Amino acid sequence: MSFSPILASTVTTWHSETDVVVLGFGGAGACAAIEAHDNGARVAIFEAASAAGGSTALSSAELYLGGGTEVQKACGYDDTVDAMYGYLMDANGPQADADKVRAYAEGSADHLAWLKSLGVPFKNSEYVERAMMAPTDDCLLYTGSEKAWPYVERYKPAPRGHNLEVKGDHGGPLFMKLMAEAVAEHGIDTHFDARALRLIVDDSRRVVGVVVRMDMQSHYIRAERGVILCCGGFVMNEAMVAKYAPDLTKATTPIGNPNDTGAGIQMGLSVGAAAINMHEGFVSLPYYPPASLTYGILINAQGQRFINEDAYHGRVGAFLLRQDLPVYFVMTIDDYGDYETASYLSAPIAGTGETLEELAEELNLPQGALAATVADYNSAAAAAVDPLFHKSAEWLKPLEGALVALDCSPGQGAFFPYFTLGGLDTLPTGEVLDFQGDVISGLYAAGRTACGVPRRGDGYASGTSVGDATFSGRRAGRAAAQQLESN
Amino acid sequence: MSFSPILASTVTTWHSETDVVVLGFGGAGACAAIEAHDNGARVAIFEAASAAGGSTALSSAELYLGGGTEVQKACGYDDTVDAMYGYLMDANGPQADADKVRAYAEGSADHLAWLKSLGVPFKNSEYVERAMMAPTDDCLLYTGSEKAWPYVERYKPAPRGHNLEVKGDHGGPLFMKLMAEAVAEHGIDTHFDARALRLIVDDSRRVVGVVVRMDMQSHYIRAERGVILCCGGFVMNEAMVAKYAPDLTKATTPIGNPNDTGAGIQMGLSVGAAAINMHEGFVSLPYYPPASLTYGILINAQGQRFINEDAYHGRVGAFLLRQDLPVYFVMTIDDYGDYETASYLSAPIAGTGETLEELAEELNLPQGALAATVADYNSAAAAAVDPLFHKSAEWLKPLEGALVALDCSPGQGAFFPYFTLGGLDTLPTGEVLDFQGDVISGLYAAGRTACGVPRRGDGYASGTSVGDATFSGRRAGRAAAQQLESN
């Protein structure tokens, strides 16, 4: 398989011609196509799979939006653009892209309104339990570490995860069904089983088209205004993950659709684009539901706690991967509750005990370490203040009576889903940059083919992927339709 | 400044022609040039600075070599290729390059002999103190974490840092002086104040030359057999560090020569090369000498220890950057010793106390945390076994009597030197690979322009940079002279 570009001057037959070519029909591609169309461009979408969907359809389609969305206001939250911006900048660390985060925070409320105008349903309600996604048709949910230390002390928290009005974890399929309908209603030209592999460039290296395999033939498609890469990330490409994101190989289960093979990133690289943040990824320890596990403590090989256990599951996963193994999750038998049926975690039981001493005997930890850590934790619970890790009082409860420990060491059975957060370097407009920071004419990227708003596993919040994919897709669609070229 | 390549067909005047062009006259470039010459090629070196040296001349020029070098044998160590290979593979984590590490371990003893044949002096002796480099003219020194947990339990330790026979930290200047003399004796064509910015490619995208700025003019240099990029890393390029290695921005002081601006990496990118491992870097907490600080403990914001303090200073630095701040180094007043004159660390005193209680009052730590950690540590010292972090018994000593704490939080005054460990993807031969893993004809890279043996800050060992640079330089020189092309 070669991603090398083709010179336009060598193309003898153009099979078709349009203004904007969108590669990939997931959340990013759908939004890019609609927005390009609405900005006066003829648009064609080419999707490698047999139907629309991409990884968005496989997700919960939570959208991380804030700064005062309609739903936030209806639920009584006065979230601000600055609070959302501050939180996202902090959580995404030194590699956060201030321009992108600012545009996203400022455009967030409008983005929700735009999705609603396309028929995507959101209920003006909140799901108040600690959960990875809302199991009801309620909308708002805390999907990051906004209420957890250290962020809670720095930025006024508000729930920003927006779930579709659909019961159960079915947001993704519904979202993409509605997006596909909107694309059809816009009369956008759509092709399935259509895999793009090579870009076509003119003599000045402007991207002017793409070669697409359809019906076992190479079709040469001319794009007058630009090509938008919305081909997902590279989590399904084992060789690319090993080469660019080696730390992710400790996790167990890549999350994405089978076409998340990095083809879009590689097409970008083939014309000199820069790929950035390629080492970063989201890694989850999906330990809630049941929310009651949050009362427990995570300990490492030293028997030390290492994080406030009320943080977001992705932050916990990122911290966990930095510890010496084994890592155990210790909780009371009461809080273990319906773990076996309610949890996604699959971590095996490492030990149980009617008393702490009994449990300690079963775990392979340094003498006295567990006892000291639990004594500390129980003091914190009694005082309703956790001086070490600042877990909120709401989740502090003494570890007393019968206890259970789950083995959360990678490789011992626990489920560690992961996906990539690196991609092509782009401007907030979606224009792709080369390694020197110059715009590559005619080339745009959005969703996980680009490096967008979410940039760190330890600061990830659910909903920033679909939120960023759809938002960046729209920006790229608009820029391509307008043939925007910033340099 | 543009790094875009030039088409050979557009070059009207070639100013000179040779077989192998070497860009950069540090350790990698010198060795590449000599080896290319010895393999029958005409060679020209172009160096941006006014003299030979590169970052090698600024370093200690320790070389990490093992598997049974002449010096190791003379000092009574029966190091093996497998022990060295195992240690380096483990320390460099999932991104370690097995082929490069194998070649390096197997070729190490011969590499030392080759350097000696060029007149580089090594004494058959060992410096036995714990130090970052030998202050005497002794040769062998432990420069990694070979004797520290977890490696000591897995691979038979041996000292592999080889220092030149020169008193004080003067190995680098001597090494490059000898290399420059060897290059001159070989009659190799050498140009200074000669900055290369653009590669020249033919219509098949083979690299056939380079444009060099000399005397304020562009010189078009033809390279019949190949161009070897030995231009160092990118630690001096703030924008590149921020973009590719954001976590390094927490450290304080870039280590390298002013031309470590990533020009070689960018020239590679300009012709489609892949850059890998760009996020990784070496970050040191240079706390020894005095070795006596090793008796102390490092604690984080939770008052917890987080590493065996007898590990290599780079491993300690990498772990430190993952902690919640503040981070303190706590030791007895006796072990503080001549810290103020002997140390490179510059960490300010955070507190002192005639007793532990007095010190605890001065440090902003959770109530009781320091007392509990010190009690644990003192028990470990009494038992001569550290069950938590496996610090070796040699460095376990109770923290009793008057104590001192240094503030080692980044940004509070402590010196955190750093450099980059990412670079162009190459075969062990030095041939540069594109993003699809194909060889780019005519292009080679060595030293820190390539991604070589050292790949992780938390597993770094001193001497792997100059060791790898000189070793990989030779391999690239040989491959270019032989016009080796693996695909």
Interface residues (C-beta under 8 A of the other chain):
Chain A: S2 F3 S4 G93 P94 Q95 A242 K243 Y244 P246 D247 T249 K250 Q266 L269 S270 G272 A274 I276 N277 M278 H279 E280 Q302 G303 Q304 R305 R322 P366 Q367 G368 A369 A372 D376 P387 L388 F389 D425 F435 Q436 G437
Chain B: S2 F3 S4 G93 P94 Q95 A239 A242 K243 Y244 P246 D247 T249 K250 Q266 L269 S270 G272 A274 I276 N277 M278 H279 E280 Q302 G303 Q304 R305 R322 P366 Q367 G368 A369 A372 D376 P387 L388 F389 D425 F435 Q436
